[in-house]
Amino acid sequence: MRDAKLGVRSLITALVLLAIASFNARGDESADFLGHLHDFRVKNYVALDAYYRFSASGDTETLNEIVGAVNEANSTMGALIDSTAGVLSSAQVEGLNVEFDKFKELMRQNINDVKQTGYPDLRLMSEMAEQAAVMNDNASSLYRTALESTKITPDKRVEAARSAAVTLAQMMAKYSVRSNSSVTQTFQGTATDEPLDVKAKALDSLLAEIRKGKSTGELKALLEDISSKWEFIRTSYINYNENNVSFVIDRYSRGILEGLTATISLLQSQA
């Protein structure tokens, strides 16, 4: 009898441990899904920023930046499609993939135009910008839906860092087209898109949110570096109509993006 009771207890313990492991695994899958969806949003804006610079220069190194960013976005989309987290429906993910396919095809056409003629086709360039806006608005809406669906209590600093990265990536693309096109008003995204100075002030608030809480060692150094870089280029984004050194602003912006990516990883590892 005693052996039977012990056997039952062992079975119950095993089932509880299995349930906990299954719950944790689902949580990890959901967190990975959110991470991939976040990266997808950022990489598409990075590709757009690089394209605008390429449209003015035709530079091979800049072309490689476009290809690299699109490939990374493609990888994250593949991860979203293959995910078993179940935080979004297959129809929702496929809808985003269809929008991404349209964006990739327009990017291909726009790159070919620059390579063949030395300058962009303004109609196609505008169409790509509009498609990027539609796609990324959808991706951001799906991110909010996925975050609610996961039932995970979000880390406020991680979410602020992700929002800051998306905001800055948008700003980079928006500033890049102003610096590299003579018809900037055509390629600013949706009609309701916020101007650069408004986005810059939103970024101020997001960076302040990230700095809340304990920060030591590598995290502290990262946040100080991000703040220093942002202070250096902030005025250029606020006063975007003035003549500024665009390649410096782009380089520092990319440095901040890298810092935010590292910050997110560190914050998640400390959770």
RANOR-V299121 format. One record per residue. RES is the residue in three letters. PHI is phi in degrees with one decimal (NA if undefined). NEAR is the number of other C-alpha atoms within 12 Angstrom. D_LAST is the distance of its C-alpha to the last C-alpha in Angstrom with 2 decimals. Layout:
# RANOR-V299121
res=RES phi=PHI near=NEAR d_last=D_LAST
res=RES phi=PHI near=NEAR d_last=D_LAST
This chain:
# RANOR-V299121
res=MET phi=NA near=7 d_last=44.72
res=ARG phi=-62.1 near=8 d_last=42.15
res=ASP phi=-63.2 near=9 d_last=41.11
res=ALA phi=-65.8 near=10 d_last=40.80
res=LYS phi=-63.6 near=11 d_last=38.50
res=LEU phi=-63.8 near=12 d_last=36.31
res=GLY phi=-65.0 near=13 d_last=36.28
res=VAL phi=-65.2 near=14 d_last=35.22
res=ARG phi=-61.3 near=14 d_last=32.40
res=SER phi=-63.3 near=14 d_last=31.21
res=LEU phi=-65.4 near=14 d_last=31.39
res=ILE phi=-63.1 near=14 d_last=29.45
res=THR phi=-60.8 near=14 d_last=26.72
res=ALA phi=-63.4 near=14 d_last=26.63
res=LEU phi=-66.9 near=14 d_last=26.50
res=VAL phi=-64.1 near=14 d_last=23.62
res=LEU phi=-62.2 near=14 d_last=21.61
res=LEU phi=-65.3 near=14 d_last=22.69
res=ALA phi=-64.4 near=14 d_last=21.64
res=ILE phi=-64.2 near=14 d_last=18.12
res=ALA phi=-62.6 near=14 d_last=17.93
res=SER phi=-66.2 near=15 d_last=19.47
res=PHE phi=-64.0 near=18 d_last=17.08
res=ASN phi=-63.9 near=17 d_last=14.02
res=ALA phi=-64.2 near=16 d_last=16.08
res=ARG phi=-64.0 near=23 d_last=16.92
res=GLY phi=-63.0 near=25 d_last=13.37
res=ASP phi=-64.7 near=22 d_last=12.74
res=GLU phi=-63.9 near=25 d_last=16.10
res=SER phi=-64.3 near=32 d_last=15.46
res=ALA phi=-63.6 near=35 d_last=12.37
res=ASP phi=-63.0 near=29 d_last=14.67
res=PHE phi=-60.5 near=35 d_last=17.47
res=LEU phi=-61.6 near=39 d_last=15.88
res=GLY phi=-62.8 near=30 d_last=15.07
res=HIS phi=-65.1 near=33 d_last=18.70
res=LEU phi=-66.6 near=43 d_last=20.14
res=HIS phi=-62.3 near=42 d_last=18.54
res=ASP phi=-60.2 near=39 d_last=19.89
res=PHE phi=-59.1 near=42 d_last=23.20
res=ARG phi=-61.4 near=44 d_last=23.67
res=VAL phi=-67.0 near=43 d_last=23.13
res=LYS phi=-63.6 near=42 d_last=25.29
res=ASN phi=-69.0 near=48 d_last=28.21
res=TYR phi=-70.0 near=46 d_last=28.45
res=VAL phi=-62.3 near=44 d_last=28.28
res=ALA phi=-63.6 near=41 d_last=31.14
res=LEU phi=-65.6 near=51 d_last=33.07
res=ASP phi=-57.1 near=46 d_last=32.76
res=ALA phi=-65.5 near=42 d_last=34.07
res=TYR phi=-61.9 near=49 d_last=36.86
res=TYR phi=-59.9 near=46 d_last=38.17
res=ARG phi=-69.2 near=37 d_last=38.44
res=PHE phi=-65.0 near=35 d_last=40.07
res=SER phi=-62.7 near=36 d_last=42.55
res=ALA phi=-94.0 near=29 d_last=43.93
res=SER phi=-114.0 near=22 d_last=43.97
res=GLY phi=67.0 near=28 d_last=44.18
res=ASP phi=-72.4 near=21 d_last=42.30
res=THR phi=-64.8 near=19 d_last=41.29
res=GLU phi=-62.5 near=15 d_last=38.12
res=THR phi=-69.5 near=25 d_last=36.99
res=LEU phi=-59.4 near=31 d_last=38.01
res=ASN phi=-62.8 near=19 d_last=35.77
res=GLU phi=-64.0 near=27 d_last=32.84
res=ILE phi=-59.9 near=33 d_last=33.69
res=VAL phi=-59.8 near=26 d_last=33.98
res=GLY phi=-62.3 near=21 d_last=30.70
res=ALA phi=-67.0 near=29 d_last=28.78
res=VAL phi=-65.9 near=34 d_last=30.63
res=ASN phi=-62.7 near=22 d_last=30.02
res=GLU phi=-67.0 near=26 d_last=26.26
res=ALA phi=-62.7 near=35 d_last=26.45
res=ASN phi=-64.3 near=29 d_last=28.67
res=SER phi=-65.1 near=22 d_last=26.21
res=THR phi=-67.3 near=31 d_last=23.43
res=MET phi=-64.6 near=34 d_last=26.08
res=GLY phi=-59.7 near=21 d_last=27.04
res=ALA phi=-66.2 near=26 d_last=23.52
res=LEU phi=-65.8 near=40 d_last=23.53
res=ILE phi=-65.0 near=27 d_last=26.97
res=ASP phi=-82.3 near=20 d_last=26.12
res=SER phi=-63.0 near=26 d_last=22.92
res=THR phi=-108.9 near=21 d_last=23.31
res=ALA phi=-65.0 near=30 d_last=20.37
res=GLY phi=73.8 near=27 d_last=23.08
res=VAL phi=-82.7 near=33 d_last=21.30
res=LEU phi=-129.0 near=31 d_last=24.36
res=SER phi=-75.2 near=20 d_last=27.93
res=SER phi=-62.4 near=17 d_last=29.71
res=ALA phi=-67.4 near=15 d_last=32.08
res=GLN phi=-65.7 near=22 d_last=29.43
res=VAL phi=-66.7 near=34 d_last=28.06
res=GLU phi=-66.0 near=21 d_last=31.65
res=GLY phi=-60.2 near=22 d_last=32.66
res=LEU phi=-66.5 near=37 d_last=30.11
res=ASN phi=-64.1 near=29 d_last=31.34
res=VAL phi=-62.9 near=22 d_last=34.91
res=GLU phi=-62.6 near=27 d_last=34.07
res=PHE phi=-66.9 near=36 d_last=32.47
res=ASP phi=-60.5 near=23 d_last=35.62
res=LYS phi=-64.2 near=22 d_last=37.75
res=PHE phi=-62.1 near=34 d_last=35.74
res=LYS phi=-62.1 near=31 d_last=36.04
res=GLU phi=-66.5 near=21 d_last=39.77
res=LEU phi=-65.4 near=28 d_last=40.34
res=MET phi=-61.7 near=39 d_last=38.48
res=ARG phi=-59.3 near=25 d_last=40.74
res=GLN phi=-64.0 near=23 d_last=43.82
res=ASN phi=-67.6 near=34 d_last=42.92
res=ILE phi=-63.2 near=38 d_last=42.28
res=ASN phi=-61.6 near=23 d_last=45.60
res=ASP phi=-61.6 near=24 d_last=47.43
res=VAL phi=-65.3 near=28 d_last=46.35
res=LYS phi=-66.1 near=22 d_last=47.22
res=GLN phi=-85.3 near=14 d_last=50.61
res=THR phi=-112.0 near=14 d_last=51.78
res=GLY phi=90.4 near=17 d_last=49.80
res=TYR phi=-151.7 near=26 d_last=48.49
res=PRO phi=-81.1 near=34 d_last=46.47
res=ASP phi=-83.4 near=25 d_last=47.98
res=LEU phi=-63.1 near=24 d_last=47.08
res=ARG phi=-66.4 near=17 d_last=47.25
res=LEU phi=-65.5 near=25 d_last=44.88
res=MET phi=-63.4 near=36 d_last=42.56
res=SER phi=-66.0 near=29 d_last=42.45
res=GLU phi=-62.9 near=27 d_last=41.95
res=MET phi=-65.8 near=39 d_last=38.95
res=ALA phi=-61.6 near=39 d_last=37.36
res=GLU phi=-65.9 near=27 d_last=37.96
res=GLN phi=-64.9 near=32 d_last=36.57
res=ALA phi=-61.1 near=41 d_last=33.39
res=ALA phi=-64.6 near=31 d_last=33.01
res=VAL phi=-62.5 near=28 d_last=33.62
res=MET phi=-61.7 near=32 d_last=31.25
res=ASN phi=-76.0 near=36 d_last=28.32
res=ASP phi=-62.5 near=28 d_last=28.96
res=ASN phi=-63.9 near=26 d_last=28.83
res=ALA phi=-61.7 near=39 d_last=25.60
res=SER phi=-68.9 near=26 d_last=23.94
res=SER phi=-64.2 near=21 d_last=25.43
res=LEU phi=-67.1 near=31 d_last=24.18
res=TYR phi=-62.3 near=35 d_last=20.63
res=ARG phi=-63.3 near=23 d_last=20.82
res=THR phi=-63.9 near=22 d_last=22.44
res=ALA phi=-63.8 near=32 d_last=19.92
res=LEU phi=-62.2 near=29 d_last=17.00
res=GLU phi=-69.9 near=18 d_last=19.07
res=SER phi=-70.7 near=23 d_last=20.11
res=THR phi=-69.8 near=26 d_last=16.78
res=LYS phi=64.4 near=19 d_last=16.30
res=ILE phi=-87.3 near=21 d_last=12.53
res=THR phi=-73.0 near=16 d_last=11.36
res=PRO phi=-70.1 near=24 d_last=10.57
res=ASP phi=-77.5 near=22 d_last=8.20
res=LYS phi=-59.8 near=24 d_last=11.30
res=ARG phi=-72.3 near=33 d_last=10.72
res=VAL phi=-63.4 near=35 d_last=10.00
res=GLU phi=-65.9 near=31 d_last=13.04
res=ALA phi=-65.3 near=31 d_last=14.99
res=ALA phi=-65.8 near=42 d_last=14.59
res=ARG phi=-66.7 near=43 d_last=15.78
res=SER phi=-62.9 near=34 d_last=18.57
res=ALA phi=-63.9 near=41 d_last=19.50
res=ALA phi=-64.4 near=43 d_last=19.88
res=VAL phi=-65.2 near=39 d_last=22.06
res=THR phi=-59.8 near=40 d_last=24.03
res=LEU phi=-66.8 near=49 d_last=24.75
res=ALA phi=-62.7 near=41 d_last=25.74
res=GLN phi=-61.3 near=43 d_last=28.11
res=MET phi=-62.5 near=43 d_last=29.49
res=MET phi=-58.4 near=48 d_last=30.14
res=ALA phi=-64.9 near=41 d_last=32.17
res=LYS phi=-65.4 near=43 d_last=33.98
res=TYR phi=-70.3 near=47 d_last=34.87
res=SER phi=-62.7 near=41 d_last=35.90
res=VAL phi=-69.9 near=37 d_last=38.40
res=ARG phi=-65.8 near=30 d_last=39.86
res=SER phi=-83.8 near=35 d_last=40.41
res=ASN phi=-119.6 near=28 d_last=41.80
res=SER phi=-132.4 near=29 d_last=43.83
res=SER phi=-86.9 near=17 d_last=46.95
res=VAL phi=-127.3 near=18 d_last=46.27
res=THR phi=-61.0 near=22 d_last=42.74
res=GLN phi=-64.6 near=20 d_last=43.29
res=THR phi=-76.5 near=22 d_last=43.61
res=PHE phi=-124.5 near=34 d_last=40.15
res=GLN phi=-97.1 near=35 d_last=37.76
res=GLY phi=96.3 near=32 d_last=36.20
res=THR phi=-74.1 near=24 d_last=36.72
res=ALA phi=-64.7 near=14 d_last=39.07
res=THR phi=-93.2 near=10 d_last=36.36
res=ASP phi=-63.0 near=21 d_last=34.06
res=GLU phi=-75.8 near=18 d_last=33.19
res=PRO phi=-67.9 near=26 d_last=34.87
res=LEU phi=-61.5 near=31 d_last=33.10
res=ASP phi=-65.5 near=25 d_last=33.39
res=VAL phi=-68.8 near=20 d_last=31.70
res=LYS phi=-63.2 near=30 d_last=28.83
res=ALA phi=-62.2 near=34 d_last=28.54
res=LYS phi=-70.2 near=25 d_last=28.22
res=ALA phi=-65.9 near=26 d_last=25.55
res=LEU phi=-65.2 near=34 d_last=23.64
res=ASP phi=-53.0 near=29 d_last=24.18
res=SER phi=-66.2 near=21 d_last=22.38
res=LEU phi=-66.3 near=28 d_last=19.40
res=LEU phi=-66.2 near=39 d_last=19.04
res=ALA phi=-64.4 near=22 d_last=19.42
res=GLU phi=-65.0 near=23 d_last=16.56
res=ILE phi=-64.8 near=35 d_last=14.23
res=ARG phi=-75.5 near=29 d_last=15.61
res=LYS phi=-69.7 near=21 d_last=14.77
res=GLY phi=93.0 near=16 d_last=12.41
res=LYS phi=-75.1 near=15 d_last=12.01
res=SER phi=-139.3 near=19 d_last=12.75
res=THR phi=-131.8 near=17 d_last=14.23
res=GLY phi=56.7 near=12 d_last=15.67
res=GLU phi=-62.8 near=18 d_last=15.22
res=LEU phi=-63.7 near=29 d_last=13.08
res=LYS phi=-60.4 near=22 d_last=15.83
res=ALA phi=-63.9 near=19 d_last=18.49
res=LEU phi=-62.3 near=30 d_last=17.27
res=LEU phi=-65.6 near=37 d_last=17.26
res=GLU phi=-66.2 near=24 d_last=20.63
res=ASP phi=-65.8 near=26 d_last=22.02
res=ILE phi=-60.7 near=37 d_last=21.11
res=SER phi=-61.5 near=29 d_last=22.72
res=SER phi=-63.3 near=19 d_last=25.71
res=LYS phi=-63.8 near=27 d_last=26.36
res=TRP phi=-65.0 near=35 d_last=26.08
res=GLU phi=-60.8 near=23 d_last=28.49
res=PHE phi=-69.3 near=22 d_last=30.88
res=ILE phi=-110.6 near=33 d_last=31.24
res=ARG phi=-55.2 near=33 d_last=30.47
res=THR phi=-61.9 near=22 d_last=34.16
res=SER phi=-65.7 near=29 d_last=35.22
res=TYR phi=-73.5 near=40 d_last=33.17
res=ILE phi=-65.8 near=25 d_last=34.44
res=ASN phi=-101.8 near=19 d_last=38.01
res=TYR phi=-68.6 near=28 d_last=37.86
res=ASN phi=-83.3 near=17 d_last=41.63
res=GLU phi=-82.9 near=14 d_last=42.45
res=ASN phi=-74.2 near=14 d_last=43.11
res=ASN phi=-131.0 near=21 d_last=40.06
res=VAL phi=-86.2 near=20 d_last=39.27
res=SER phi=-63.9 near=28 d_last=37.36
res=PHE phi=-69.5 near=21 d_last=36.36
res=VAL phi=-69.8 near=21 d_last=34.68
res=ILE phi=-62.6 near=31 d_last=32.75
res=ASP phi=-65.9 near=36 d_last=31.68
res=ARG phi=-63.6 near=22 d_last=30.68
res=TYR phi=-67.1 near=29 d_last=28.55
res=SER phi=-62.9 near=41 d_last=26.98
res=ARG phi=-65.0 near=34 d_last=26.04
res=GLY phi=-63.4 near=28 d_last=24.58
res=ILE phi=-66.1 near=37 d_last=22.35
res=LEU phi=-59.2 near=39 d_last=21.30
res=GLU phi=-61.9 near=29 d_last=20.39
res=GLY phi=-64.2 near=34 d_last=18.41
res=LEU phi=-66.8 near=43 d_last=16.48
res=THR phi=-62.0 near=32 d_last=15.78
res=ALA phi=-65.4 near=26 d_last=14.50
res=THR phi=-62.9 near=37 d_last=12.40
res=ILE phi=-59.3 near=32 d_last=10.72
res=SER phi=-62.1 near=24 d_last=10.11
res=LEU phi=-65.7 near=24 d_last=8.78
res=LEU phi=-62.5 near=32 d_last=6.34
res=GLN phi=-68.4 near=23 d_last=5.19
res=SER phi=-70.1 near=12 d_last=5.60
res=GLN phi=-90.7 near=16 d_last=3.80
res=ALA phi=-69.8 near=13 d_last=0.00
